Each structure stands twice: as structure tokens, then as C-alpha cells.
Amino acid sequence: MIAAGGHILVGRLDPIECAAIAYDGSTAVAMLHRKTAETIPQLLERLDAAVGQAWHTGSVVDDINT
């Protein structure tokens, strides 16, 4: 994904205290809100799984806007 121009963002996305977002170079493929007591490594594991799911199904994984 990164080799194709994509990137990830982990941090504050006002008003969300902590989010993890993955872009494939043109669009967001996964947008996650950090759960209470979730560690950053756990959030990144969920992001990795969400990116895999998005690539296999073609559907964006979005728990920020839902």
C-alpha cells in the first residue's frame, strides 16, 4: 500500500481523541476509532486487519462515520 503512494495516520482527528486511518493513495480504505483501554499496538493490529478486509471485499471499513 505504501509503495503505491498510500499512507497511514494515527493520532488526534478532532473531535476524536485517537484514530487510525489507512489511505491507498487515492481514498481511505480503513478508518478506526481507538477503543477505550485499547493500546496503540492493538489499534494497529485492527487497522492491519481492516485494510486486509477492505482489499479482499472492496468495502471501506469505517467505524468513525458510522
C-alpha positions as CSV (number, residue, x, y, z in Angstrom):
1,M,0.0,0.0,0.0
2,I,2.7,2.5,0.9
3,A,4.7,1.6,-2.2
4,A,1.6,2.6,-4.2
5,G,1.5,6.0,-2.7
6,G,-0.6,5.2,0.3
7,H,-0.1,6.0,4.0
8,I,-1.5,5.7,7.4
9,L,-2.3,8.3,10.0
10,V,-2.5,7.6,13.7
11,G,-3.4,10.4,16.0
12,R,-6.0,13.0,17.0
13,L,-8.6,13.8,14.4
14,D,-10.8,16.4,16.2
15,P,-13.1,15.7,17.9
16,I,-11.8,12.1,18.0
17,E,-9.0,11.7,20.5
18,C,-7.3,8.9,18.6
19,A,-7.9,7.5,15.2
20,A,-6.1,5.3,12.7
21,I,-6.7,5.8,9.0
22,A,-5.3,4.0,6.0
23,Y,-5.2,5.5,2.5
24,D,-4.3,3.5,-0.6
25,G,-3.0,6.6,-2.4
26,S,-6.4,7.9,-3.6
27,T,-9.0,7.0,-1.0
28,A,-9.4,5.9,2.6
29,V,-9.7,2.2,2.9
30,A,-10.0,1.9,6.7
31,M,-10.9,4.4,9.4
32,L,-10.9,3.3,13.0
33,H,-11.7,5.0,16.3
34,R,-9.4,3.9,19.2
35,K,-11.4,1.9,21.8
36,T,-11.3,2.6,25.5
37,A,-8.2,1.0,27.0
38,E,-7.0,-0.2,23.5
39,T,-3.2,0.2,23.1
40,I,-1.6,1.6,20.0
41,P,-0.3,-1.8,19.0
42,Q,-3.8,-3.3,19.3
43,L,-5.2,-0.4,17.2
44,L,-2.6,-1.0,14.6
45,E,-3.4,-4.7,14.5
46,R,-7.1,-3.8,14.0
47,L,-6.0,-1.4,11.2
48,D,-4.0,-4.1,9.5
49,A,-7.0,-6.5,9.6
50,A,-9.3,-3.8,8.4
51,V,-7.0,-3.0,5.4
52,G,-6.9,-6.7,4.5
53,Q,-10.7,-6.9,4.7
54,A,-11.1,-3.8,2.6
55,W,-8.7,-5.2,-0.1
56,H,-10.5,-8.6,-0.2
57,T,-14.1,-7.2,-0.2
58,G,-13.6,-3.8,-1.8
59,S,-15.6,-2.2,1.0
60,V,-14.2,0.6,3.2
61,V,-14.0,-0.3,6.9
62,D,-15.3,2.8,8.7
63,D,-16.1,2.9,12.4
64,I,-15.6,6.7,12.6
65,N,-18.5,7.8,10.5
66,T,-20.9,5.1,11.4
